[in-house]
Amino acid sequence: MTKVLFIHHGGDIGGAPVSLLKLAAGLHRPEFEPVVCFTGEGPIIEYARAWGVEAVLAPAKSSLLHCEHSTADLRKFVRFAVHFVPSRSSIRKVVRAVKPDIVHLNTSALFTAAVGVRAQGVPIVWHIREVIPPDSWLGRRLGNMICEMSSRVVVTSSVVGEVFTECPSHKKVLVPNAVDLKEFHASVHEQRAETRESWRVAPNDFAVGIVGSVQEVKGHFTLAEAARLLGANGHKDIRFIVVAGGVGPNYEKTWKGRVKGLLGLPSDNLERLRQVVGSLGLDEQFRFVGFTRDIPSVMAGLDVLAFPSREREGFGRPIIEAMAMRCPVIASDIGPSAEIMGPDSGILVPPSDPESLAEAILKLKSDVKSRVAMGEDGRKRVEEKFSLDRQVDAIQGIYRSVLQEV
């Protein structure tokens, strides 16, 4: 039996930790035994338990994240340095306790964890899911260090792999993210009417969804501007479904929450988006439905998924989730979106361009035949390239090859 210790920075819910847990839960037992370590408290631990994966906590605040969505600055370097020693010690402690054969690091933030793991002599498979800027000195240096410290570097797209040009070809492996087709299946469409009713969306309304935490770089505010343009042109039957959670109920009691309250500032980007939607007179067009784990039902309830990122993503997980449910996608033509979608699963639009986004929404709204064809192509593409079984087989093959080298 091969014991694999997965490590992820933090405890929040997002595409990277969800993808990691799906992979861990899918490993073939008893050949592989997964244990997942999170470096911070958070709701993702409940995900792990729900999927039958053992989860442990190793508090570690030292991280070095330098990607196109989160560039490094002096404050982050200070935090990295201040917490480096206790974080490294925390990781070393959990490695000694679990006694893994392989450690699988999730995202480039885990430099400190990698140092702690190497001190125990355990081989590292490092999974990079974000775009490390290949044109910056720090990005290139971080890419080189990741390669040097790893037995294998797994990248989720060719865009993510751009920073690893100096990494030996045998060490860098492209393995896309995946969906479990046992969850994303045709019978979920039977829940479409119920899902839309819960959103207060009429059967004849056209539902455009955006899934994921509300961030400027992910295009939520671009979508709001596109909605304004559509509303100004009389398209009042389009509903925009925002699937995202916000800060917890106790946030207003924290010092940050109190300061924002005193200054009259929104508590987070979700509240800011609500305020923008209200100021644009779009309250009737938008539905804020909160966070849900039932993404297949969400995609079944939509007519189109919008993925209007303003900057490059490492891999847009909602894109393949929509495709798996035969939901066409409108995505920014940036990063790996075209690589994921192929030519026939949706429409690519320029980033930060609400006019083009609105035009694409109208095009698909008026062309049912194209929507159906794109949906069928998306499902076929997921089955061929992005199934969880395919991903699990590829990762297990990497584990076996690494252990043969030890």
C-alpha positions in Angstrom: 0.0 0.0 0.0 1.3 3.5 -0.9 0.3 6.2 1.6 -0.1 9.6 0.0 -0.2 12.8 2.1 -1.9 15.7 0.3 -1.2 19.2 1.6 -3.2 22.2 0.8 -2.7 25.8 2.2 -5.6 27.1 4.1 -9.1 25.6 4.8 -11.4 27.6 2.5 -13.5 26.2 -0.3 -12.3 26.8 -3.8 -11.6 25.1 -7.1 -8.1 24.0 -6.1 -9.0 22.2 -2.8 -12.2 20.7 -4.3 -10.1 19.3 -7.2 -7.6 17.9 -4.8 -10.2 16.2 -2.7 -11.9 14.6 -5.7 -8.6 13.2 -6.8 -7.8 11.9 -3.3 -11.2 10.3 -2.9 -10.8 8.7 -6.4 -7.5 6.9 -5.7 -7.8 3.2 -6.1 -7.8 1.4 -2.7 -6.1 -0.5 -1.3 -3.1 0.3 -3.5 -3.2 4.0 -2.4 -4.2 5.4 0.9 -4.8 9.2 0.9 -4.6 11.5 3.9 -5.3 15.2 3.3 -3.6 17.9 5.5 -5.0 21.5 5.6 -2.9 24.2 7.0 -5.9 26.2 8.3 -9.3 25.7 9.8 -12.2 26.0 7.4 -15.2 24.4 5.7 -13.2 22.3 3.3 -12.5 19.9 6.1 -16.2 18.9 6.1 -15.9 18.3 2.3 -13.1 15.8 3.0 -15.0 13.9 5.6 -18.2 13.8 3.4 -16.1 12.2 0.7 -14.6 9.6 3.0 -11.0 11.1 3.0 -9.1 11.3 6.2 -8.2 14.9 7.0 -5.7 16.4 9.5 -4.8 19.9 10.4 -1.3 21.3 10.6 -1.4 25.1 11.3 1.0 26.8 8.9 0.6 30.5 8.0 3.8 30.8 6.0 3.1 30.7 2.3 4.7 32.1 -0.9 2.0 32.7 -3.5 3.1 34.6 -6.6 0.6 34.2 -9.4 -1.3 36.5 -11.8 -4.2 36.7 -9.3 -2.0 37.4 -6.3 1.4 39.1 -6.8 3.9 39.2 -4.0 4.5 42.4 -2.0 6.5 43.4 1.1 3.7 42.6 3.5 3.4 39.0 2.1 7.2 38.5 2.3 7.2 39.6 5.9 4.3 37.2 6.8 6.2 34.4 4.9 9.4 35.1 6.9 7.8 35.6 10.3 5.8 32.3 10.1 8.4 30.3 8.3 10.0 28.3 11.1 6.8 27.4 13.0 5.1 26.5 9.8 8.0 24.3 8.6 8.0 22.6 12.0 4.2 22.0 11.9 4.5 20.3 8.5 7.5 18.2 9.6 5.4 17.0 12.6 2.5 15.9 10.4 4.8 14.1 8.0 6.5 12.2 10.8 3.0 11.3 12.2 1.5 10.1 8.9 4.7 8.5 7.5 3.7 8.9 3.8 5.5 7.3 0.9 4.7 10.4 -1.3 3.7 14.0 -0.5 1.4 15.7 -3.0 1.5 19.5 -2.6 -1.4 21.5 -3.9 -0.7 24.9 -5.5 2.5 26.9 -5.6 1.9 28.5 -2.2 3.5 25.6 -0.4 7.2 26.5 -0.5 7.5 26.3 3.3 5.7 23.0 3.3 8.1 21.7 0.6 11.1 22.6 2.8 9.6 20.7 5.7 8.8 17.7 3.6 12.3 17.5 2.1 13.8 17.5 5.6 12.0 14.2 6.1 13.4 12.7 2.8 9.9 12.1 1.3 9.5 12.5 -2.5 7.3 15.4 -3.6 4.7 15.6 -6.4 3.9 19.3 -6.7 0.5 20.1 -8.3 0.5 23.7 -9.8 -2.9 25.0 -10.6 -2.3 28.7 -11.0 -0.4 30.8 -13.5 3.0 31.8 -12.1 4.1 34.8 -14.2 6.9 33.5 -16.5 8.0 37.1 -17.4 8.9 38.1 -13.8 12.2 37.3 -12.0 10.4 36.1 -9.0 8.0 33.9 -11.1 10.9 32.3 -12.9 12.8 31.8 -9.7 9.8 30.2 -8.0 9.2 27.9 -11.0 12.8 26.8 -10.9 12.7 26.1 -7.1 9.5 24.1 -7.5 11.1 22.0 -10.1 14.3 21.5 -8.1 12.4 20.4 -5.0 10.0 18.0 -6.7 10.2 14.6 -8.2 7.3 15.6 -10.5 5.6 18.9 -11.3 2.0 18.4 -12.4 0.5 21.3 -14.3 -3.2 21.7 -15.1 -2.8 23.4 -18.5 -0.2 24.4 -21.0 -0.5 28.0 -19.7 0.4 26.9 -16.2 3.4 25.0 -17.6 4.9 28.1 -19.3 7.0 29.1 -16.3 8.7 25.6 -16.2 10.7 25.9 -19.4 13.9 25.0 -17.6 12.3 22.0 -15.9 13.5 18.6 -17.4 10.8 17.2 -19.7 10.4 14.0 -17.7 9.6 16.0 -14.5 6.8 18.2 -15.9 3.5 16.4 -16.6 0.3 17.9 -17.9 -2.8 16.5 -16.1 -6.0 18.6 -16.6 -8.6 19.0 -13.8 -11.5 16.6 -14.0 -15.1 16.0 -13.0 -16.7 12.8 -11.7 -19.1 11.7 -14.4 -21.0 9.7 -11.8 -22.2 13.0 -10.4 -22.5 14.9 -13.6 -25.0 12.7 -15.4 -28.1 13.1 -17.5 -30.7 12.3 -14.8 -29.7 15.5 -12.9 -31.5 17.4 -15.6 -34.8 16.1 -14.1 -34.2 18.5 -11.2 -33.9 21.5 -13.6 -37.5 22.8 -12.9 -37.1 22.5 -9.2 -33.7 24.2 -9.2 -35.0 27.1 -11.3 -38.0 27.5 -9.1 -35.8 27.7 -6.0 -34.0 30.6 -7.8 -37.3 32.3 -8.7 -36.6 31.8 -12.4 -39.6 31.3 -14.7 -39.6 28.4 -17.1 -39.2 30.8 -20.1 -36.6 33.0 -18.6 -33.0 32.7 -19.9 -30.6 31.9 -17.0 -27.0 32.9 -17.2 -24.8 31.7 -14.3 -21.5 32.6 -12.8 -20.0 30.2 -10.3 -17.2 30.9 -7.8 -16.1 33.4 -5.2 -16.8 37.0 -6.2 -13.6 38.7 -7.3 -12.8 41.6 -9.6 -10.4 39.4 -11.6 -13.0 36.7 -12.2 -15.3 39.1 -14.1 -18.3 39.4 -11.8 -18.4 43.1 -12.3 -17.9 42.8 -16.0 -21.0 40.5 -16.1 -23.0 43.2 -14.1 -22.1 45.8 -16.7 -23.1 43.4 -19.5 -26.4 42.9 -17.7 -26.9 46.6 -17.6 -26.4 46.8 -21.4 -28.9 44.0 -22.0 -31.4 45.6 -19.7 -31.1 49.0 -21.4 -31.9 47.3 -24.7 -35.1 45.7 -23.3 -34.0 42.2 -22.5 -35.7 41.9 -19.1 -36.2 38.1 -19.3 -32.6 37.3 -18.7 -31.7 36.2 -15.1 -28.2 36.3 -13.8 -27.5 33.6 -11.2 -24.6 34.3 -8.8 -23.5 31.1 -7.1 -21.1 32.3 -4.4 -20.8 32.5 -0.6 -19.7 35.5 1.4 -18.2 36.2 4.8 -19.6 34.3 7.8 -22.3 35.6 10.2 -19.7 36.5 12.8 -17.5 38.6 10.4 -19.1 41.9 11.6 -17.8 41.2 15.1 -14.2 41.0 13.9 -12.0 44.0 13.9 -12.1 44.2 10.1 -15.8 43.8 10.1 -16.2 46.6 12.7 -13.9 49.0 10.8 -15.8 48.4 7.5 -19.1 48.9 9.3 -17.9 52.2 10.8 -16.7 53.4 7.4 -19.8 52.2 5.6 -17.8 49.8 3.4 -19.1 46.5 2.0 -18.0 43.5 4.1 -16.7 41.6 1.0 -16.9 41.5 -2.8 -20.2 39.7 -2.7 -21.8 42.5 -0.8 -20.1 45.0 -3.1 -21.6 43.2 -6.1 -25.0 43.4 -4.6 -24.6 47.1 -4.1 -23.4 47.6 -7.7 -26.4 45.5 -9.0 -28.7 47.7 -6.9 -27.2 50.9 -8.1 -27.6 49.8 -11.7 -31.3 49.0 -11.1 -30.8 45.3 -11.8 -32.1 43.7 -8.6 -34.9 42.0 -10.5 -32.5 40.5 -13.0 -30.0 39.1 -10.5 -30.4 36.1 -8.2 -27.8 35.6 -5.4 -28.3 32.0 -4.5 -25.4 31.5 -2.1 -22.8 28.7 -2.0 -23.8 25.1 -2.8 -22.0 21.8 -3.1 -24.5 20.6 -5.7 -22.8 22.0 -8.8 -24.4 19.5 -11.2 -27.9 20.8 -10.3 -26.7 24.3 -10.7 -25.4 23.6 -14.2 -28.5 21.7 -15.1 -30.6 24.8 -14.2 -28.6 27.2 -16.3 -29.0 28.0 -20.0 -25.4 29.4 -20.2 -22.4 29.6 -17.9 -20.4 32.8 -18.0 -16.7 32.6 -17.2 -15.6 36.2 -17.9 -12.2 36.2 -16.2 -10.2 39.4 -16.6 -6.8 37.6 -16.0 -5.4 34.2 -16.8 -6.7 31.3 -14.7 -4.7 28.1 -14.3 -7.7 26.1 -15.1 -11.4 27.2 -15.0 -13.1 24.3 -13.2 -16.6 25.7 -13.7 -16.0 25.4 -17.5 -15.7 21.6 -17.4 -18.5 21.4 -14.8 -20.8 23.2 -17.2 -19.7 21.2 -20.2 -20.3 17.9 -18.3 -23.9 19.0 -17.9 -24.3 20.0 -21.6 -24.4 23.7 -20.6 -22.7 25.9 -23.2 -20.0 28.3 -21.9 -19.2 31.9 -22.7 -15.6 32.5 -21.5 -12.9 35.1 -21.8 -10.4 34.3 -24.5 -7.5 34.4 -22.1 -5.4 31.7 -20.4 -6.4 28.1 -21.0 -10.1 28.7 -21.8 -9.7 27.9 -25.5 -7.6 24.9 -24.6 -10.3 23.6 -22.3 -13.4 24.3 -24.4 -12.1 23.5 -27.8 -13.7 25.2 -30.8 -17.3 24.0 -30.4 -18.3 24.0 -26.7 -19.1 27.7 -26.4 -18.1 31.2 -27.3 -14.9 33.0 -26.5 -15.0 36.8 -25.9 -12.3 39.4 -25.2 -11.6 39.8 -21.4 -13.0 43.0 -19.7 -15.4 43.6 -22.6 -19.0 43.8 -21.4 -20.3 44.7 -24.9 -18.9 41.4 -26.4 -20.2 39.4 -23.4 -23.7 40.9 -23.8 -23.6 40.2 -27.5 -22.6 36.5 -26.9 -25.4 36.1 -24.4 -27.9 37.4 -26.9 -26.6 35.2 -29.6 -27.0 32.0 -27.5 -30.4 33.2 -26.1 -31.8 33.4 -29.7 -30.2 30.2 -31.0 -31.5 27.1 -29.3 -30.0 24.8 -31.9 -26.5 26.2 -31.3 -26.9 25.9 -27.5 -27.8 22.2 -27.8 -25.0 21.5 -30.2 -22.4 23.3 -28.0 -23.8 21.4 -25.0 -23.4 18.0 -26.7 -19.9 18.9 -27.9 -18.9 19.9 -24.3 -20.2 16.7 -22.8 -18.3 14.6 -25.4 -15.1 16.6 -24.8 -15.3 16.1 -21.0 -15.8 12.4 -21.5 -12.7 12.2 -23.7 -10.4 14.6 -21.8 -11.6 15.6 -18.4 -13.1 12.6 -16.6 -12.0 11.8 -13.1 -11.1 8.3 -14.0 -8.6 9.5 -16.6 -7.1 12.0 -14.1 -6.8 9.4 -11.4 -5.1 6.9 -13.7 -2.6 9.6 -14.8 -1.7 10.6 -11.2 -1.4 7.1 -10.0 1.0 6.4 -12.9 3.1 9.4 -11.7 3.2 8.0 -8.1 4.3 4.6 -9.4 7.1 6.1 -11.5 8.3 8.3 -8.7 8.5 5.4 -6.3 10.5 3.3 -8.8 13.1 6.1 -8.7 13.4 6.1 -4.9 
